[in-house]
Amino acid sequence: MTKFVDHDAYIAAAPEALRPLLTRLRLQLKRALPEMEEVIRYDMPGFGSKDSVIVGYAAFSKQCGLYVTKGAIEAHTNDIVAARLKATKTGVTFSPSRPIPDELVAALARFSRKEFRAS
């Protein structure tokens, strides 16, 4: 498995068709969580601090995933369904043909940050 040193390296190694999605997602997360650092944990890029990851993202062969807290998914289930995206307990998958809306990225990221701060 490849070890990534930063977000740029991770995005560069992703399938070419997914790179624009990852680049946009990274920008949206930076805007939503300006006080968080870019981190690499478990060979996956994310935003958080040296001790925790608030949100993470990943690329697969044909889709991407945004990983947040369980509470963020639960609180935004209707928005995820309205965007016609698939969710797991802690993530949302999306693709070039069905990207994740910027406002949903921001809402999920901010909710995750709020949950981390409350715990």
Order of alpha helices (4+ residues) and beta strands (2+ residues): alpha-alpha-beta-beta-beta-beta-alpha-alpha-beta-beta-alpha
